[in-house]
Amino acid sequence: MMTKPGEQFVIRRNASAMIRNAFKENGIEFAVPTVQVAGDRDAEVDAAVARYAAHARAGAEPAP
């Protein structure tokens, strides 16, 4: 598609929005990247992870 110089970004943004809206109206969802980690962990590791997460949410330095 040909556009006037400098207008290509506006046209691309509008086209993307129209596509996104058409997908939404038809019940089509975009994929969202996720990470899943699996494995055998013992209770001590689970407790350490929970402590670290609690400290991170509180904004404190995690204890060693």
Predicted model as a PDB file, atoms N, CA, C, CB and O in Angstrom, pLDDT in the B-factor column:
MODEL        1                                                                  
ATOM      1  N   MET A   1       0.842  -1.157   0.000  1.00 76.00           N  
ATOM      2  CA  MET A   1       0.000   0.000   0.000  1.00 76.00           C  
ATOM      3  C   MET A   1       0.899   1.237   0.000  1.00 76.00           C  
ATOM      4  CB  MET A   1      -0.964  -0.011   1.213  1.00 76.00           C  
ATOM      5  O   MET A   1       1.913   1.262   0.698  1.00 76.00           O  
ATOM      6  N   MET A   2       0.551   2.224  -0.747  1.00 85.00           N  
ATOM      7  CA  MET A   2       1.310   3.476  -0.800  1.00 85.00           C  
ATOM      8  C   MET A   2       0.650   4.498   0.122  1.00 85.00           C  
ATOM      9  CB  MET A   2       1.394   4.021  -2.261  1.00 85.00           C  
ATOM     10  O   MET A   2      -0.573   4.635   0.152  1.00 85.00           O  
ATOM     11  N   THR A   3       1.481   5.207   0.866  1.00 87.00           N  
ATOM     12  CA  THR A   3       0.987   6.264   1.740  1.00 87.00           C  
ATOM     13  C   THR A   3       1.831   7.515   1.527  1.00 87.00           C  
ATOM     14  CB  THR A   3       1.018   5.819   3.233  1.00 87.00           C  
ATOM     15  O   THR A   3       2.901   7.469   0.921  1.00 87.00           O  
ATOM     16  N   LYS A   4       1.333   8.606   2.028  1.00 90.00           N  
ATOM     17  CA  LYS A   4       2.126   9.826   2.000  1.00 90.00           C  
ATOM     18  C   LYS A   4       3.252   9.663   3.004  1.00 90.00           C  
ATOM     19  CB  LYS A   4       1.257  11.088   2.316  1.00 90.00           C  
ATOM     20  O   LYS A   4       3.072   8.994   4.022  1.00 90.00           O  
ATOM     21  N   PRO A   5       4.397  10.251   2.747  1.00 91.00           N  
ATOM     22  CA  PRO A   5       5.509  10.130   3.694  1.00 91.00           C  
ATOM     23  C   PRO A   5       5.103  10.585   5.097  1.00 91.00           C  
ATOM     24  CB  PRO A   5       6.711  10.949   3.207  1.00 91.00           C  
ATOM     25  O   PRO A   5       4.518  11.652   5.281  1.00 91.00           O  
ATOM     26  N   GLY A   6       5.429   9.748   6.073  1.00 90.00           N  
ATOM     27  CA  GLY A   6       5.123  10.058   7.466  1.00 90.00           C  
ATOM     28  C   GLY A   6       3.770   9.568   7.931  1.00 90.00           C  
ATOM     29  O   GLY A   6       3.513   9.554   9.134  1.00 90.00           O  
ATOM     30  N   GLU A   7       2.890   9.163   7.022  1.00 92.00           N  
ATOM     31  CA  GLU A   7       1.554   8.705   7.414  1.00 92.00           C  
ATOM     32  C   GLU A   7       1.465   7.190   7.554  1.00 92.00           C  
ATOM     33  CB  GLU A   7       0.534   9.175   6.404  1.00 92.00           C  
ATOM     34  O   GLU A   7       0.435   6.670   7.983  1.00 92.00           O  
ATOM     35  N   GLN A   8       2.530   6.476   7.199  1.00 93.00           N  
ATOM     36  CA  GLN A   8       2.475   5.016   7.222  1.00 93.00           C  
ATOM     37  C   GLN A   8       2.231   4.472   8.633  1.00 93.00           C  
ATOM     38  CB  GLN A   8       3.770   4.439   6.662  1.00 93.00           C  
ATOM     39  O   GLN A   8       1.592   3.433   8.797  1.00 93.00           O  
ATOM     40  N   PHE A   9       2.739   5.172   9.647  1.00 93.00           N  
ATOM     41  CA  PHE A   9       2.582   4.673  11.010  1.00 93.00           C  
ATOM     42  C   PHE A   9       1.146   4.828  11.497  1.00 93.00           C  
ATOM     43  CB  PHE A   9       3.534   5.403  11.953  1.00 93.00           C  
ATOM     44  O   PHE A   9       0.623   3.950  12.184  1.00 93.00           O  
ATOM     45  N   VAL A  10       0.512   5.933  11.145  1.00 93.00           N  
ATOM     46  CA  VAL A  10      -0.888   6.157  11.524  1.00 93.00           C  
ATOM     47  C   VAL A  10      -1.775   5.131  10.834  1.00 93.00           C  
ATOM     48  CB  VAL A  10      -1.341   7.597  11.160  1.00 93.00           C  
ATOM     49  O   VAL A  10      -2.672   4.562  11.456  1.00 93.00           O  
ATOM     50  N   ILE A  11      -1.529   4.895   9.565  1.00 93.00           N  
ATOM     51  CA  ILE A  11      -2.338   3.927   8.818  1.00 93.00           C  
ATOM     52  C   ILE A  11      -2.136   2.521   9.365  1.00 93.00           C  
ATOM     53  CB  ILE A  11      -1.985   3.967   7.321  1.00 93.00           C  
ATOM     54  O   ILE A  11      -3.097   1.763   9.496  1.00 93.00           O  
ATOM     55  N   ARG A  12      -0.891   2.166   9.688  1.00 92.00           N  
ATOM     56  CA  ARG A  12      -0.627   0.842  10.251  1.00 92.00           C  
ATOM     57  C   ARG A  12      -1.345   0.679  11.591  1.00 92.00           C  
ATOM     58  CB  ARG A  12       0.892   0.621  10.425  1.00 92.00           C  
ATOM     59  O   ARG A  12      -1.943  -0.365  11.853  1.00 92.00           O  
ATOM     60  N   ARG A  13      -1.287   1.717  12.446  1.00 94.00           N  
ATOM     61  CA  ARG A  13      -1.942   1.659  13.752  1.00 94.00           C  
ATOM     62  C   ARG A  13      -3.450   1.485  13.591  1.00 94.00           C  
ATOM     63  CB  ARG A  13      -1.636   2.931  14.564  1.00 94.00           C  
ATOM     64  O   ARG A  13      -4.059   0.672  14.286  1.00 94.00           O  
ATOM     65  N   ASN A  14      -4.057   2.248  12.671  1.00 94.00           N  
ATOM     66  CA  ASN A  14      -5.500   2.142  12.435  1.00 94.00           C  
ATOM     67  C   ASN A  14      -5.879   0.773  11.877  1.00 94.00           C  
ATOM     68  CB  ASN A  14      -5.960   3.239  11.475  1.00 94.00           C  
ATOM     69  O   ASN A  14      -6.885   0.191  12.283  1.00 94.00           O  
ATOM     70  N   ALA A  15      -5.077   0.259  10.950  1.00 93.00           N  
ATOM     71  CA  ALA A  15      -5.358  -1.066  10.378  1.00 93.00           C  
ATOM     72  C   ALA A  15      -5.265  -2.144  11.453  1.00 93.00           C  
ATOM     73  CB  ALA A  15      -4.378  -1.381   9.223  1.00 93.00           C  
ATOM     74  O   ALA A  15      -6.105  -3.042  11.510  1.00 93.00           O  
ATOM     75  N   SER A  16      -4.248  -2.056  12.304  1.00 92.00           N  
ATOM     76  CA  SER A  16      -4.105  -3.038  13.393  1.00 92.00           C  
ATOM     77  C   SER A  16      -5.293  -2.975  14.338  1.00 92.00           C  
ATOM     78  CB  SER A  16      -2.800  -2.797  14.176  1.00 92.00           C  
ATOM     79  O   SER A  16      -5.788  -4.012  14.779  1.00 92.00           O  
ATOM     80  N   ALA A  17      -5.755  -1.775  14.654  1.00 94.00           N  
ATOM     81  CA  ALA A  17      -6.907  -1.626  15.542  1.00 94.00           C  
ATOM     82  C   ALA A  17      -8.164  -2.230  14.910  1.00 94.00           C  
ATOM     83  CB  ALA A  17      -7.140  -0.139  15.873  1.00 94.00           C  
ATOM     84  O   ALA A  17      -8.953  -2.879  15.596  1.00 94.00           O  
ATOM     85  N   MET A  18      -8.350  -2.019  13.610  1.00 95.00           N  
ATOM     86  CA  MET A  18      -9.511  -2.580  12.929  1.00 95.00           C  
ATOM     87  C   MET A  18      -9.463  -4.104  12.920  1.00 95.00           C  
ATOM     88  CB  MET A  18      -9.595  -2.050  11.500  1.00 95.00           C  
ATOM     89  O   MET A  18     -10.483  -4.764  13.119  1.00 95.00           O  
ATOM     90  N   ILE A  19      -8.288  -4.653  12.691  1.00 94.00           N  
ATOM     91  CA  ILE A  19      -8.130  -6.115  12.704  1.00 94.00           C  
ATOM     92  C   ILE A  19      -8.404  -6.660  14.098  1.00 94.00           C  
ATOM     93  CB  ILE A  19      -6.708  -6.520  12.241  1.00 94.00           C  
ATOM     94  O   ILE A  19      -9.127  -7.644  14.259  1.00 94.00           O  
ATOM     95  N   ARG A  20      -7.817  -6.010  15.111  1.00 92.00           N  
ATOM     96  CA  ARG A  20      -8.010  -6.442  16.497  1.00 92.00           C  
ATOM     97  C   ARG A  20      -9.493  -6.411  16.875  1.00 92.00           C  
ATOM     98  CB  ARG A  20      -7.196  -5.547  17.456  1.00 92.00           C  
ATOM     99  O   ARG A  20      -9.987  -7.336  17.520  1.00 92.00           O  
ATOM    100  N   ASN A  21     -10.215  -5.338  16.472  1.00 95.00           N  
ATOM    101  CA  ASN A  21     -11.644  -5.235  16.774  1.00 95.00           C  
ATOM    102  C   ASN A  21     -12.449  -6.311  16.051  1.00 95.00           C  
ATOM    103  CB  ASN A  21     -12.165  -3.852  16.392  1.00 95.00           C  
ATOM    104  O   ASN A  21     -13.378  -6.877  16.626  1.00 95.00           O  
ATOM    105  N   ALA A  22     -12.106  -6.597  14.803  1.00 96.00           N  
ATOM    106  CA  ALA A  22     -12.812  -7.641  14.047  1.00 96.00           C  
ATOM    107  C   ALA A  22     -12.607  -8.999  14.708  1.00 96.00           C  
ATOM    108  CB  ALA A  22     -12.324  -7.682  12.577  1.00 96.00           C  
ATOM    109  O   ALA A  22     -13.544  -9.792  14.804  1.00 96.00           O  
ATOM    110  N   PHE A  23     -11.392  -9.269  15.160  1.00 95.00           N  
ATOM    111  CA  PHE A  23     -11.134 -10.528  15.856  1.00 95.00           C  
ATOM    112  C   PHE A  23     -11.962 -10.599  17.132  1.00 95.00           C  
ATOM    113  CB  PHE A  23      -9.632 -10.678  16.181  1.00 95.00           C  
ATOM    114  O   PHE A  23     -12.590 -11.621  17.411  1.00 95.00           O  
ATOM    115  N   LYS A  24     -11.966  -9.514  17.909  1.00 93.00           N  
ATOM    116  CA  LYS A  24     -12.695  -9.500  19.182  1.00 93.00           C  
ATOM    117  C   LYS A  24     -14.186  -9.727  18.954  1.00 93.00           C  
ATOM    118  CB  LYS A  24     -12.469  -8.168  19.920  1.00 93.00           C  
ATOM    119  O   LYS A  24     -14.811 -10.491  19.689  1.00 93.00           O  
ATOM    120  N   GLU A  25     -14.764  -9.070  17.943  1.00 96.00           N  
ATOM    121  CA  GLU A  25     -16.183  -9.230  17.636  1.00 96.00           C  
ATOM    122  C   GLU A  25     -16.541 -10.654  17.245  1.00 96.00           C  
ATOM    123  CB  GLU A  25     -16.578  -8.292  16.529  1.00 96.00           C  
ATOM    124  O   GLU A  25     -17.682 -11.080  17.424  1.00 96.00           O  
ATOM    125  N   ASN A  26     -15.576 -11.392  16.715  1.00 96.00           N  
ATOM    126  CA  ASN A  26     -15.814 -12.774  16.291  1.00 96.00           C  
ATOM    127  C   ASN A  26     -15.301 -13.802  17.288  1.00 96.00           C  
ATOM    128  CB  ASN A  26     -15.170 -13.015  14.954  1.00 96.00           C  
ATOM    129  O   ASN A  26     -15.234 -14.992  16.982  1.00 96.00           O  
ATOM    130  N   GLY A  27     -14.936 -13.340  18.487  1.00 94.00           N  
ATOM    131  CA  GLY A  27     -14.530 -14.261  19.550  1.00 94.00           C  
ATOM    132  C   GLY A  27     -13.158 -14.865  19.366  1.00 94.00           C  
ATOM    133  O   GLY A  27     -12.867 -15.915  19.939  1.00 94.00           O  
ATOM    134  N   ILE A  28     -12.307 -14.230  18.582  1.00 94.00           N  
ATOM    135  CA  ILE A  28     -10.954 -14.740  18.353  1.00 94.00           C  
ATOM    136  C   ILE A  28     -10.002 -13.978  19.261  1.00 94.00           C  
ATOM    137  CB  ILE A  28     -10.532 -14.599  16.847  1.00 94.00           C  
ATOM    138  O   ILE A  28      -9.957 -12.748  19.230  1.00 94.00           O  
ATOM    139  N   GLU A  29      -9.239 -14.708  20.071  1.00 88.00           N  
ATOM    140  CA  GLU A  29      -8.309 -14.081  20.994  1.00 88.00           C  
ATOM    141  C   GLU A  29      -6.876 -14.307  20.539  1.00 88.00           C  
ATOM    142  CB  GLU A  29      -8.511 -14.620  22.410  1.00 88.00           C  
ATOM    143  O   GLU A  29      -6.541 -15.352  19.982  1.00 88.00           O  
ATOM    144  N   PHE A  30      -6.037 -13.305  20.788  1.00 84.00           N  
ATOM    145  CA  PHE A  30      -4.618 -13.432  20.484  1.00 84.00           C  
ATOM    146  C   PHE A  30      -3.952 -14.265  21.570  1.00 84.00           C  
ATOM    147  CB  PHE A  30      -3.944 -12.037  20.364  1.00 84.00           C  
ATOM    148  O   PHE A  30      -4.378 -14.236  22.725  1.00 84.00           O  
ATOM    149  N   ALA A  31      -2.924 -14.997  21.211  1.00 85.00           N  
ATOM    150  CA  ALA A  31      -2.182 -15.792  22.172  1.00 85.00           C  
ATOM    151  C   ALA A  31      -1.387 -14.867  23.095  1.00 85.00           C  
ATOM    152  CB  ALA A  31      -1.245 -16.791  21.452  1.00 85.00           C  
ATOM    153  O   ALA A  31      -0.918 -13.803  22.690  1.00 85.00           O  
ATOM    154  N   VAL A  32      -1.253 -15.308  24.345  1.00 82.00           N  
ATOM    155  CA  VAL A  32      -0.479 -14.558  25.327  1.00 82.00           C  
ATOM    156  C   VAL A  32       0.670 -15.456  25.769  1.00 82.00           C  
ATOM    157  CB  VAL A  32      -1.367 -14.105  26.553  1.00 82.00           C  
ATOM    158  O   VAL A  32       0.438 -16.586  26.200  1.00 82.00           O  
ATOM    159  N   PRO A  33       1.904 -14.972  25.669  1.00 84.00           N  
ATOM    160  CA  PRO A  33       3.025 -15.827  26.067  1.00 84.00           C  
ATOM    161  C   PRO A  33       3.000 -16.116  27.572  1.00 84.00           C  
ATOM    162  CB  PRO A  33       4.358 -15.168  25.679  1.00 84.00           C  
ATOM    163  O   PRO A  33       2.773 -15.216  28.381  1.00 84.00           O  
ATOM    164  N   THR A  34       3.232 -17.360  27.931  1.00 81.00           N  
ATOM    165  CA  THR A  34       3.286 -17.763  29.334  1.00 81.00           C  
ATOM    166  C   THR A  34       4.478 -18.687  29.538  1.00 81.00           C  
ATOM    167  CB  THR A  34       1.964 -18.460  29.770  1.00 81.00           C  
ATOM    168  O   THR A  34       5.014 -19.260  28.589  1.00 81.00           O  
ATOM    169  N   VAL A  35       4.875 -18.816  30.782  1.00 79.00           N  
ATOM    170  CA  VAL A  35       5.962 -19.715  31.147  1.00 79.00           C  
ATOM    171  C   VAL A  35       5.455 -20.632  32.243  1.00 79.00           C  
ATOM    172  CB  VAL A  35       7.233 -18.926  31.608  1.00 79.00           C  
ATOM    173  O   VAL A  35       4.907 -20.173  33.245  1.00 79.00           O  
ATOM    174  N   GLN A  36       5.636 -21.914  32.053  1.00 73.00           N  
ATOM    175  CA  GLN A  36       5.261 -22.889  33.063  1.00 73.00           C  
ATOM    176  C   GLN A  36       6.506 -23.672  33.443  1.00 73.00           C  
ATOM    177  CB  GLN A  36       4.130 -23.835  32.553  1.00 73.00           C  
ATOM    178  O   GLN A  36       7.230 -24.173  32.582  1.00 73.00           O  
ATOM    179  N   VAL A  37       6.744 -23.769  34.740  1.00 73.00           N  
ATOM    180  CA  VAL A  37       7.905 -24.494  35.236  1.00 73.00           C  
ATOM    181  C   VAL A  37       7.392 -25.665  36.055  1.00 73.00           C  
ATOM    182  CB  VAL A  37       8.849 -23.570  36.085  1.00 73.00           C  
ATOM    183  O   VAL A  37       6.548 -25.496  36.935  1.00 73.00           O  
ATOM    184  N   ALA A  38       7.899 -26.838  35.767  1.00 72.00           N  
ATOM    185  CA  ALA A  38       7.473 -28.029  36.483  1.00 72.00           C  
ATOM    186  C   ALA A  38       8.700 -28.779  36.971  1.00 72.00           C  
ATOM    187  CB  ALA A  38       6.594 -28.932  35.588  1.00 72.00           C  
ATOM    188  O   ALA A  38       9.779 -28.684  36.387  1.00 72.00           O  
ATOM    189  N   GLY A  39       8.522 -29.509  38.026  1.00 68.00           N  
ATOM    190  CA  GLY A  39       9.620 -30.306  38.555  1.00 68.00           C  
ATOM    191  C   GLY A  39       9.343 -30.707  39.986  1.00 68.00           C  
ATOM    192  O   GLY A  39       8.345 -30.292  40.575  1.00 68.00           O  
ATOM    193  N   ASP A  40      10.219 -31.508  40.539  1.00 68.00           N  
ATOM    194  CA  ASP A  40      10.083 -31.944  41.924  1.00 68.00           C  
ATOM    195  C   ASP A  40      10.807 -30.962  42.823  1.00 68.00           C  
ATOM    196  CB  ASP A  40      10.635 -33.377  42.118  1.00 68.00           C  
ATOM    197  O   ASP A  40      12.008 -30.741  42.671  1.00 68.00           O  
ATOM    198  N   ARG A  41      10.080 -30.374  43.757  1.00 68.00           N  
ATOM    199  CA  ARG A  41      10.682 -29.458  44.717  1.00 68.00           C  
ATOM    200  C   ARG A  41      10.274 -29.910  46.106  1.00 68.00           C  
ATOM    201  CB  ARG A  41      10.251 -27.978  44.452  1.00 68.00           C  
ATOM    202  O   ARG A  41       9.175 -30.424  46.313  1.00 68.00           O  
ATOM    203  N   ASP A  42      11.163 -29.714  47.036  1.00 77.00           N  
ATOM    204  CA  ASP A  42      10.817 -30.101  48.402  1.00 77.00           C  
ATOM    205  C   ASP A  42      10.233 -28.913  49.157  1.00 77.00           C  
ATOM    206  CB  ASP A  42      12.052 -30.651  49.141  1.00 77.00           C  
ATOM    207  O   ASP A  42      10.202 -27.797  48.637  1.00 77.00           O  
ATOM    208  N   ALA A  43       9.775 -29.149  50.371  1.00 76.00           N  
ATOM    209  CA  ALA A  43       9.105 -28.128  51.166  1.00 76.00           C  
ATOM    210  C   ALA A  43      10.028 -26.960  51.487  1.00 76.00           C  
ATOM    211  CB  ALA A  43       8.575 -28.734  52.450  1.00 76.00           C  
ATOM    212  O   ALA A  43       9.566 -25.822  51.567  1.00 76.00           O  
ATOM    213  N   GLU A  44      11.325 -27.213  51.673  1.00 78.00           N  
ATOM    214  CA  GLU A  44      12.259 -26.139  51.997  1.00 78.00           C  
ATOM    215  C   GLU A  44      12.378 -25.144  50.839  1.00 78.00           C  
ATOM    216  CB  GLU A  44      13.639 -26.719  52.341  1.00 78.00           C  
ATOM    217  O   GLU A  44      12.430 -23.935  51.063  1.00 78.00           O  
ATOM    218  N   VAL A  45      12.421 -25.640  49.625  1.00 81.00           N  
ATOM    219  CA  VAL A  45      12.491 -24.767  48.458  1.00 81.00           C  
ATOM    220  C   VAL A  45      11.206 -23.973  48.325  1.00 81.00           C  
ATOM    221  CB  VAL A  45      12.752 -25.580  47.181  1.00 81.00           C  
ATOM    222  O   VAL A  45      11.249 -22.772  48.056  1.00 81.00           O  
ATOM    223  N   ASP A  46      10.050 -24.627  48.512  1.00 80.00           N  
ATOM    224  CA  ASP A  46       8.769 -23.935  48.438  1.00 80.00           C  
ATOM    225  C   ASP A  46       8.691 -22.814  49.475  1.00 80.00           C  
ATOM    226  CB  ASP A  46       7.617 -24.926  48.641  1.00 80.00           C  
ATOM    227  O   ASP A  46       8.193 -21.729  49.176  1.00 80.00           O  
ATOM    228  N   ALA A  47       9.176 -23.069  50.683  1.00 80.00           N  
ATOM    229  CA  ALA A  47       9.156 -22.058  51.733  1.00 80.00           C  
ATOM    230  C   ALA A  47      10.055 -20.886  51.374  1.00 80.00           C  
ATOM    231  CB  ALA A  47       9.586 -22.663  53.068  1.00 80.00           C  
ATOM    232  O   ALA A  47       9.688 -19.733  51.601  1.00 80.00           O  
ATOM    233  N   ALA A  48      11.233 -21.166  50.813  1.00 82.00           N  
ATOM    234  CA  ALA A  48      12.156 -20.100  50.429  1.00 82.00           C  
ATOM    235  C   ALA A  48      11.552 -19.236  49.321  1.00 82.00           C  
ATOM    236  CB  ALA A  48      13.501 -20.693  49.969  1.00 82.00           C  
ATOM    237  O   ALA A  48      11.685 -18.012  49.344  1.00 82.00           O  
ATOM    238  N   VAL A  49      10.902 -19.860  48.371  1.00 83.00           N  
ATOM    239  CA  VAL A  49      10.261 -19.119  47.285  1.00 83.00           C  
ATOM    240  C   VAL A  49       9.143 -18.246  47.836  1.00 83.00           C  
ATOM    241  CB  VAL A  49       9.711 -20.083  46.212  1.00 83.00           C  
ATOM    242  O   VAL A  49       9.000 -17.094  47.426  1.00 83.00           O  
ATOM    243  N   ALA A  50       8.357 -18.773  48.752  1.00 83.00           N  
ATOM    244  CA  ALA A  50       7.264 -18.006  49.354  1.00 83.00           C  
ATOM    245  C   ALA A  50       7.802 -16.812  50.143  1.00 83.00           C  
ATOM    246  CB  ALA A  50       6.418 -18.907  50.272  1.00 83.00           C  
ATOM    247  O   ALA A  50       7.241 -15.719  50.074  1.00 83.00           O  
ATOM    248  N   ARG A  51       8.896 -17.019  50.896  1.00 84.00           N  
ATOM    249  CA  ARG A  51       9.494 -15.913  51.653  1.00 84.00           C  
ATOM    250  C   ARG A  51       9.990 -14.832  50.710  1.00 84.00           C  
ATOM    251  CB  ARG A  51      10.650 -16.417  52.537  1.00 84.00           C  
ATOM    252  O   ARG A  51       9.757 -13.646  50.942  1.00 84.00           O  
ATOM    253  N   TYR A  52      10.669 -15.236  49.650  1.00 84.00           N  
ATOM    254  CA  TYR A  52      11.199 -14.273  48.688  1.00 84.00           C  
ATOM    255  C   TYR A  52      10.065 -13.471  48.047  1.00 84.00           C  
ATOM    256  CB  TYR A  52      12.023 -14.993  47.605  1.00 84.00           C  
ATOM    257  O   TYR A  52      10.168 -12.253  47.904  1.00 84.00           O  
ATOM    258  N   ALA A  53       8.995 -14.149  47.665  1.00 84.00           N  
ATOM    259  CA  ALA A  53       7.859 -13.471  47.030  1.00 84.00           C  
ATOM    260  C   ALA A  53       7.208 -12.492  47.996  1.00 84.00           C  
ATOM    261  CB  ALA A  53       6.823 -14.497  46.538  1.00 84.00           C  
ATOM    262  O   ALA A  53       6.819 -11.395  47.595  1.00 84.00           O  
ATOM    263  N   ALA A  54       7.084 -12.875  49.260  1.00 83.00           N  
ATOM    264  CA  ALA A  54       6.480 -11.986  50.252  1.00 83.00           C  
ATOM    265  C   ALA A  54       7.331 -10.738  50.447  1.00 83.00           C  
ATOM    266  CB  ALA A  54       6.297 -12.718  51.591  1.00 83.00           C  
ATOM    267  O   ALA A  54       6.807  -9.628  50.543  1.00 83.00           O  
ATOM    268  N   HIS A  55       8.652 -10.926  50.506  1.00 80.00           N  
ATOM    269  CA  HIS A  55       9.545  -9.772  50.660  1.00 80.00           C  
ATOM    270  C   HIS A  55       9.495  -8.881  49.423  1.00 80.00           C  
ATOM    271  CB  HIS A  55      10.990 -10.236  50.920  1.00 80.00           C  
ATOM    272  O   HIS A  55       9.527  -7.656  49.536  1.00 80.00           O  
ATOM    273  N   ALA A  56       9.417  -9.492  48.250  1.00 79.00           N  
ATOM    274  CA  ALA A  56       9.391  -8.717  47.008  1.00 79.00           C  
ATOM    275  C   ALA A  56       8.117  -7.878  46.935  1.00 79.00           C  
ATOM    276  CB  ALA A  56       9.490  -9.652  45.780  1.00 79.00           C  
ATOM    277  O   ALA A  56       8.162  -6.725  46.507  1.00 79.00           O  
ATOM    278  N   ARG A  57       6.985  -8.441  47.347  1.00 78.00           N  
ATOM    279  CA  ARG A  57       5.723  -7.698  47.331  1.00 78.00           C  
ATOM    280  C   ARG A  57       5.775  -6.554  48.320  1.00 78.00           C  
ATOM    281  CB  ARG A  57       4.538  -8.621  47.651  1.00 78.00           C  
ATOM    282  O   ARG A  57       5.201  -5.494  48.072  1.00 78.00           O  
ATOM    283  N   ALA A  58       6.467  -6.754  49.460  1.00 74.00           N  
ATOM    284  CA  ALA A  58       6.553  -5.719  50.481  1.00 74.00           C  
ATOM    285  C   ALA A  58       7.606  -4.673  50.139  1.00 74.00           C  
ATOM    286  CB  ALA A  58       6.861  -6.340  51.827  1.00 74.00           C  
ATOM    287  O   ALA A  58       7.682  -3.633  50.794  1.00 74.00           O  
ATOM    288  N   GLY A  59       8.409  -4.936  49.128  1.00 69.00           N  
ATOM    289  CA  GLY A  59       9.438  -4.000  48.731  1.00 69.00           C  
ATOM    290  C   GLY A  59      10.671  -4.051  49.621  1.00 69.00           C  
ATOM    291  O   GLY A  59      11.498  -3.139  49.594  1.00 69.00           O  
ATOM    292  N   ALA A  60      10.797  -5.114  50.410  1.00 60.00           N  
ATOM    293  CA  ALA A  60      11.927  -5.242  51.320  1.00 60.00           C  
ATOM    294  C   ALA A  60      13.038  -6.087  50.682  1.00 60.00           C  
ATOM    295  CB  ALA A  60      11.474  -5.867  52.654  1.00 60.00           C  
ATOM    296  O   ALA A  60      12.813  -6.804  49.707  1.00 60.00           O  
ATOM    297  N   GLU A  61      14.209  -5.984  51.245  1.00 60.00           N  
ATOM    298  CA  GLU A  61      15.313  -6.830  50.807  1.00 60.00           C  
ATOM    299  C   GLU A  61      15.041  -8.250  51.279  1.00 60.00           C  
ATOM    300  CB  GLU A  61      16.683  -6.309  51.350  1.00 60.00           C  
ATOM    301  O   GLU A  61      14.721  -8.445  52.452  1.00 60.00           O  
ATOM    302  N   PRO A  62      15.156  -9.247  50.413  1.00 53.00           N  
ATOM    303  CA  PRO A  62      14.946 -10.634  50.848  1.00 53.00           C  
ATOM    304  C   PRO A  62      16.051 -11.074  51.802  1.00 53.00           C  
ATOM    305  CB  PRO A  62      14.889 -11.582  49.633  1.00 53.00           C  
ATOM    306  O   PRO A  62      17.219 -10.728  51.629  1.00 53.00           O  
ATOM    307  N   ALA A  63      15.656 -11.837  52.807  1.00 55.00           N  
ATOM    308  CA  ALA A  63      16.628 -12.372  53.767  1.00 55.00           C  
ATOM    309  C   ALA A  63      17.372 -13.543  53.120  1.00 55.00           C  
ATOM    310  CB  ALA A  63      15.921 -12.826  55.094  1.00 55.00           C  
ATOM    311  O   ALA A  63      16.780 -14.282  52.333  1.00 55.00           O  
ATOM    312  N   PRO A  64      18.649 -13.724  53.435  1.00 56.00           N  
ATOM    313  CA  PRO A  64      19.414 -14.838  52.845  1.00 56.00           C  
ATOM    314  C   PRO A  64      18.942 -16.178  53.349  1.00 56.00           C  
ATOM    315  CB  PRO A  64      20.892 -14.685  53.142  1.00 56.00           C  
ATOM    316  O   PRO A  64      19.480 -17.211  52.952  1.00 56.00           O  
TER     317      PRO A  64                                                      
ENDMDL                                                                          
END                                                                             
